[in-house]
C-alpha cells in the first residue's frame, strides 16, 4: 500500500504495456511466443484435432487464427485438413517454413464466414490498471517501463479519466474504499477487442480461449505477470518479456452474448478424452497401446483441473451454425 503521490510523468500501465508488446520494436514483433511460454497449441496436436472437429461439425471451411504466433496451430490444422482455408493474424511477419496454403496478415479481415479463434490473445490486450488509495478513491496506476516502479495517477472519478473505466469497474470489478491496495485490471479494451472480432463474423463461430476469472473470483491484487525464456519473470513493460493479465471472461461474454465453458468441457465435447486405453490391448497391439497412451496423456494435460482444463472458452455462434456446446 502506497501513499498518494503527486502527479507522475510515467506512462499509464496501458500505455507502457502496449508499447512493450506492440510498439515498433515490441516483444511480439520480435519474439516467438513459444520460446517464452507454452500454450494449449504447443502441448500437442490434440488441440488442432479439436479445432478441425469444431469446424467440421459446424459445417465451416475457414479458420482464422488471431494472435497466431509462428503459425503452429494453422500448420497442424493444415496437416490434418488440407482442404480448409486458413489465415493467420499476427503483428509479426510471416514465419519461415509455414505451408504456402496458410495465408498471413497483420490486420483482421473485415468479414469471415468460418471460425475465428484466439488462443491466449485477450490476456495480452493492454488495459488500464487501477488501485484503491488510502483516501478511499481508486486511482489509475502508472509504471516506469525501465524499472517497473509504479505510482498512482489521477483518481478514477477525475474529469480527465474516461468515465467508461469507472463504469466498468462498478459493474464488473468493484473495489472497496475500505480495502486500500486492492487492484483491478479494467477490461474495457478486452471487451472492445473481442466485440470487434465477433462483428466480423458474418456466419460462423468466434472462440476466445484464455485464462481468466469472473466477478466472484477476481484476484484482489490483480494478475499482472511476465514470462521470459519459459519462466515467470519480474513484471516489466520494457519489451524484453511478455506482459499478461487474466481476462474478466464474464464481461467479455456479456458484451457479445457468448457461451462460456471450461476448456475441459469444450474439448471433451470435441472428442478429446484423457481416458487411458484398455490395458488388454497392450498384449494384442503393443505399439497401438503406446500411441493411445501417449494421446491420452496429451488430452489429460489439455483438460487438467488446475491447469489448461480450467481455461475458459468464450463461444459466440453467428448465423445458422452451432457448436456442440452452444445448442
N, C-alpha and C positions, 0 to 999 in steps of 0.2 A: 504494500500500500504506500503510495507516494503523496506528499502534499501537492496541492495545486500550484504549478509553476506559472511564471509569466509566459506570454505568447512565445511560441517556438518558431525557428526558421526551418526546422527539419520537415521533410515531407510527411504527409499522412501515410499510414500503413498501405492504404490502397494505391497511392501514387508510387511509393517505393517498390512495392510488390510488383506492380505492372511493369515498371522499368526493369526490374531484376529478371523477370521471366520472358518478357516480350519486347523489350527495347531493342535498338539496333544490334546490340551485341548480347542480347538476353540469353538466359540459360537454355530455353527451348529452341532457340535459333542455332545454338552451337552444339548442344549435348544430345546424346541418345538417352532417352529416359531409362531404357533397360540397363544402362550402365550404372544407374544410381538407385533404382528401386524396382521391385518386382510386382507385377500386377497379375490378374487372372489370365490375361492374354499370354503372359510369359510362362505360366505354370505348365500348360500342356495344350495339345490340340483339341482336348475335350471342350474347351470354351468355343473354339472355332466350329466344332461339330454342332454345338448348341445353337450358334448363330445361323448356321446353314439350315438346321431343323426349323428354327423360328421363321426364317424366310420362306422355306418350302410350305410349312403349314399355313402361313398367311397368304400364300399364292402370289408372292412377290418375286421380282427378279433383279433387284438392285440393292446394294449395300453401300452406304456412305458412312465411313468411319471418321468421326470427329476427334481431333487430337490423336492422330494415327501413329504418332511416334516415328518409328522407322518402317512402318508398314507390316509389322509382324502378323497382326490379325488378318489383314487382307491377303497376305501371301498364303497363309494357312487356309483361308476360305477358298482362295483360287485353286489350291491343290485339291481340295475336296469337291469343289463345284465349279469347274472352269467355265460353265455356261453363264454364271452370274455376272452382271455388270457391277464393277467395283470402283469406288472412288475414295481416296484418302484426302483428308483435310488437315493440314498441319502448317505451322508458320515456317518450319524448316524446309529446305529444298528437297526435291525428290531424292530418296535414298538410292544409292547404287545397288544393283542386283535385284531390284523389285521387278516382278514379271511385267512384261510390256502390256499385258492385258489390264493391269491395275492403273487407273488414271490417278492423277495427283494435282492438287490445287492448294493455294494458301487462303482461299476465300470460300465461305459456304455457298453452295449452289442456291440459286433463287427458288427453285422448286424441285421436289423429289417425289417420284412415285416409287416407293420402296421403303427400306428400313434405314433410318438414321440412328446410329448407335454411338454413344460416347462413353468410353470406359475410363474412369478416373480423369475426367476432364473438368467437371464442375468444381472439384476441390482446388483446382489451380486457377480458377477465375478470381482475380484480386477483389477484395471487398474491404470496406471500412471496418476498423476495429474500434470499439468504444469501451470505456471503463467508468465505473461509478467512483466518483471522487468523495473525499470525506465530507464535503459540503452537502451531499445528497443529490448532486446533479451528475448526470452521465456526460462524459467528455469524449471527443474524438481523440484517438491515440495517434501520435506521430512517432517516427523512428529515424534514427541516423543509419543510413544504409551501410556505412563503413564499420560501425561498432555494434549496431543493434540496440544502442541505448534509446529508451523510449521516453516520451514526455507527453503530457496532456495538453491538448489544444483547446479549441472552442467547445463550450458546452453544447450538448445535442440540441438544446432549445434556443440556441443563438440564431439571430436572423440570417447570418451568413451560411448556416448549415442547412442543406436541403431538408425540408420538412418530411420527406419520404423516409429518411433514416429513423427519425423518432417514431413515425407511424408504424414502420416495420417492427421496430423493437417492442413497441407497446403491444402489438398483436402476437408476435412470434417469439420474442426473446426478452421479456421484461426483466429489468434489473431493479432490485430493491434499493431504495435510498438508505436502508439500514444495513446494507452489505457493501461497504466501500472495498474497492479492489476487485470486485466481480466484473466480468467482461462479457462482451458479446461480439460475434463476428456478423456484421449486418448483411443479410443475404439478398439485398435488392439487386445487386449485379448478377448474382447467380440466377435468380428468378427471371430477370430480363433476358439473360443469355439463353436460357432453355426455352423460354416462350418464343424467342426469335427462331430457334431451331424448329419447334413444333409448327409454327406458322408456315414454314417452308414445305411441310409435308402435305402434298395435295391429296395423296392416298397412300396409306401405309402405316408404319409404326415409327414412333420416336421412343428410344430407350436410353435412359441415362443410368449408368451403373457406377455407384460410388459408395464410399463410407460416409456415414452421416449420423444424424440424431433427429429427434422430434422434440416438441415442446416439453414433454415430460422427462427427457433425458439430456437436456442441454448441459454441457460441461461448465461449471461455474467460473472457471478461469480461462475459458476459450480453448481452442485446439490447434493453434498455430504450431507447425512443425517444419523442419527442414531435413532433407535427406541428401547425402553425398557419398558416392562410391559404395553404395549398398548399406550405409549405416546412417542412423539418425545423428544429426549434427546440430550445432548451435543455430537457432533460428536467426537468419541474417539475410536481408534482401539486397545482397551485393552482386548477384548474378553468378556466383560461384556454385550455387546449390539450388535445389528445388525449394519452393515455399508452398505450403499447402495448409488447408484447414478443412475440417469436416463440414459437410453440407447439411443445411436445415432442409431435409428432404420433404417434410410436410408442407413447408412454404412453397417450394418449387412445384410440388404436385398439385397444390390447391390452385395455383395460378393457371395451370394448363389442363386441369381436370383429369389427372393421371391416376392410375392404379399403382400402389406401392406394395412391394412384397420382398422378402429376403431373397438373396441370391440362391440359397439352398432350395427354396420352393420353386423358383423360376427354372433352375437347371434340372431339377428332378422332373418337372413337367415337360422338359425338353429331352428327356431320356438320359440325363447324366446321373448315374447312380454309383454310390460308393460301396455297394454290396459286394462282398467277396464272392468269387466263383466257388462252385461246389468242389470241395476237396477231392471228391471221387474222380473228377476229370483230370486230376494231376497224373493219375496212372494211365488213363486212356490216351491223353494228349498232353504230355508234359509241356511242350513248347506253347501250346494254346493256353494252358493253365497259367503259365508265367506271364503271357501277354495280357490275359484277362485280369490277373492280379495287379499288374502294373497299371492298367486302365482304371481299376477300382481305386487304387491309391491316388491317382491323379484326380479322380472325381471326388474322393474324400477330402482332398485338400481344398478343392473349389467350393465345397459345401460345408466345410467345418464350422461348427459353433465356436465363437471366439476368434474367428479368422475371416477368410474370404466369404464363407457362407452367411455372415452377418451383413455383408454389403446389401445395399438397397437397389432394387430395380425400379425405376420410375418409368412407367409404361403408358403411352398415350396412343390409342388407335384412331386413325383418321379414315373416314370413308367406310366402304363395305369390307373391312378386314377386321380380324380379331386375333389376338394372341391366345394361347391356351389358357392363360391366367387372367384374361380380361373379359371372358364370357362371350 
